[in-house]
């Protein structure tokens, strides 16, 4: 009796498909990481100018030590 196997061809392509999948995952992460590094070094000029204008410092005057303060 001859057995019909439909998935035998897919098993031969498994290493190839794995390499293609890992290539696309690495490509996605490399684009994300490189763009994050680029924008950290070279921020957009409109955002950089807006941050300098809106920067304010808050003076906290209390006898208790303050671990964290959020100024709005």
Residue, then its C-alpha position, 0 to 999 in steps of 0.5 A: x500500500x502506498x501512503x499519500x503524504x501531502x506534507x513531505x515537500x514542506x519538510x524539505x523547505x523547513x530550513x529555507x523557510x526558517x532562514x527567510x523568517x529569521x532574515x525578516x525578523x532581523x531586518x525589522x529589528x535592525x530598522x527599528x534599532x537603527x532609526x531609534x539610534x538615529x533619532x536619538x542622535x539627530x532629533x527633529x528640529x521642531x521637537x528639539x526647539x519645543x523642548x527647550x522653550x517648555x523646559x521648566x524647573x520646579x523648586x520643592x521646599x519641604x522638610x521631608x526628603x523627596x524621592x520623586x516629583x513630577x511637575x506639570 
